[in-house]
Amino acid sequence: MVLMKSYFFCASVRLGVIIINPQAVSVLLQLYSIFHVMSCAVAAYGAFKLKKCFVIPLAIFEFIYIVEIVTIFTLFLRILRHFLSLTQLTLLTIAATFYAILVAYDFLALVAFEQIVRLVKSERYQQFYGLDPFNPKTPHHIRFTYTKKRNIDHPLIFYVMPKTPAKWWDKSAVILLC
């Protein structure tokens, strides 16, 4: 028992036993939760002001959370396979996978937000759309003209397809037909 107090936890996957030092776990989880909530508040301010340096701590915490969730799910599902039936274990695995995908999506949304902020703060974007990303100006080369000659209930929508080179399968089809 003297050795058990000095370790964080002791797990046996073969026997399905996990012994955890509750004091160390509760202190670490409380500290992690406090810092995670603080990073959420700072990230909300950073998102409002479009400052990516305030969002990066939350992205780091979310990445740590992804690793933590996958590790805990793997460990506990390996232990629970000795006590649960195959259907219950399959349902738990599916639920754990969906939750891990949700947490990964949250992390990827933070990464996408950081990329959007980098784009909005770029010099080229600001030259094209102006300094205020919440009220972008209309680019000068796009002109909207409305004619009074037509009486149409719906707006006209124009989409210009970019010119792409012919694909190799299109060339072979033309050769076969000729």
C-alpha positions in Angstrom: 0.0 0.0 0.0 2.9 2.4 0.5 3.7 2.1 -3.2 0.1 2.7 -4.2 0.0 6.1 -2.6 3.0 7.4 -4.7 1.6 6.4 -8.1 -1.2 8.2 -10.1 -3.0 4.9 -10.9 -2.4 1.2 -11.3 -4.3 -0.6 -14.1 -4.4 -4.2 -15.1 -6.0 -4.8 -18.4 -5.8 -8.6 -18.1 -7.6 -8.7 -14.8 -9.9 -5.7 -15.5 -8.9 -3.8 -12.4 -8.0 -0.1 -12.1 -6.9 1.4 -8.8 -6.7 5.2 -8.8 -5.2 7.6 -6.2 -8.3 9.8 -5.8 -6.5 12.8 -4.3 -4.1 13.2 -7.2 -6.9 12.7 -9.7 -9.3 15.1 -8.1 -6.7 17.8 -7.8 -5.5 17.4 -11.5 -9.1 17.3 -12.8 -10.1 20.4 -10.8 -7.0 22.3 -12.1 -7.6 21.1 -15.6 -11.3 22.1 -15.5 -10.5 25.6 -14.0 -8.0 26.3 -16.7 -10.3 25.0 -19.4 -13.1 27.2 -18.3 -10.8 30.2 -18.2 -9.5 29.4 -21.7 -13.1 29.2 -22.9 -13.8 32.7 -21.5 -10.6 34.1 -23.0 -11.5 32.4 -26.4 -14.9 34.0 -26.4 -13.3 37.4 -26.0 -10.8 36.6 -28.7 -13.5 35.4 -31.0 -15.5 38.6 -30.4 -12.4 40.8 -31.1 -11.1 38.5 -33.9 -7.8 37.9 -32.1 -6.4 34.4 -32.7 -3.9 34.5 -29.9 -6.8 34.3 -27.4 -8.2 31.3 -29.1 -5.0 29.2 -29.3 -5.1 28.2 -25.5 -8.6 26.7 -26.0 -7.4 24.8 -29.1 -4.5 23.4 -27.0 -6.9 22.3 -24.3 -9.2 20.7 -26.8 -6.4 18.8 -28.4 -5.3 17.5 -24.9 -9.0 16.6 -24.3 -9.1 14.6 -27.5 -6.0 12.6 -26.5 -7.5 12.2 -23.0 -10.9 11.0 -24.3 -9.4 8.4 -26.7 -7.0 7.1 -24.1 -9.7 6.8 -21.4 -12.1 5.2 -23.9 -9.5 2.7 -25.0 -8.5 1.8 -21.5 -12.0 1.4 -20.1 -13.4 -0.4 -23.0 -10.5 -2.9 -22.7 -11.4 -3.4 -19.0 -15.1 -3.5 -19.6 -14.9 -6.3 -22.2 -14.5 -8.7 -19.3 -17.8 -7.6 -17.7 -20.2 -6.7 -20.6 -21.8 -8.7 -23.3 -20.7 -8.1 -26.9 -23.8 -6.1 -27.8 -23.4 -3.7 -24.8 -19.7 -3.4 -25.7 -20.5 -2.6 -29.3 -23.0 0.1 -28.3 -20.5 1.6 -25.9 -17.9 1.6 -28.6 -20.2 3.3 -31.0 -21.2 5.9 -28.4 -17.6 6.6 -27.5 -16.7 6.9 -31.2 -19.4 9.5 -31.8 -18.3 11.5 -28.8 -14.7 11.4 -29.9 -15.8 12.6 -33.3 -17.8 15.4 -31.7 -14.7 16.5 -29.7 -12.5 16.3 -32.8 -15.0 18.4 -34.7 -14.9 21.0 -31.9 -11.1 21.2 -32.2 -11.2 21.4 -36.0 -13.7 24.3 -35.7 -11.2 26.1 -33.6 -8.5 25.5 -36.1 -10.8 26.7 -38.9 -11.6 29.9 -36.9 -7.9 30.6 -36.5 -7.5 30.2 -40.3 -10.4 32.5 -41.0 -9.0 35.2 -38.6 -5.6 34.8 -40.4 -7.4 35.4 -43.7 -9.4 38.3 -42.5 -6.3 40.0 -41.1 -4.3 39.5 -44.3 -3.4 42.6 -46.4 -4.9 41.2 -49.6 -8.3 40.6 -47.9 -8.3 44.1 -46.4 -7.4 45.7 -49.7 -10.3 43.8 -51.4 -13.0 44.0 -48.7 -11.9 46.8 -46.3 -10.7 46.8 -42.7 -14.0 45.8 -41.1 -14.7 42.1 -41.6 -18.2 42.4 -40.1 -19.2 45.0 -42.8 -17.2 44.2 -45.9 -17.4 46.7 -48.7 -18.4 45.5 -52.2 -15.4 45.0 -54.4 -15.1 47.7 -57.1 -14.9 45.4 -60.0 -18.3 43.7 -59.2 -21.2 45.8 -60.3 -24.8 45.1 -59.6 -27.1 46.5 -62.1 -30.8 46.4 -62.0 -33.0 47.0 -65.0 -36.6 48.2 -64.8 -37.5 46.7 -68.2 -37.9 43.2 -66.7 -40.6 42.4 -64.3 -39.2 39.3 -62.6 -40.3 38.1 -59.2 -37.0 36.3 -58.4 -33.5 37.8 -58.7 -31.2 36.7 -61.5 -28.4 34.6 -60.3 -25.2 34.4 -62.4 -22.5 31.8 -61.9 -19.4 31.9 -64.0 -17.7 28.5 -64.4 -13.9 28.7 -64.4 -12.2 27.5 -67.5 -10.6 24.1 -66.8 -8.3 22.1 -69.1 -9.8 19.0 -70.6 -9.4 15.9 -68.6 -7.6 12.8 -70.0 -10.9 10.8 -70.1 -12.6 13.6 -72.2 -9.8 13.4 -74.8 -9.9 9.7 -75.0 -13.7 9.8 -75.5 -13.3 12.3 -78.4 -10.7 10.1 -80.0 -12.9 7.0 -79.7 -15.8 8.8 -81.2 -13.8 10.1 -84.2 
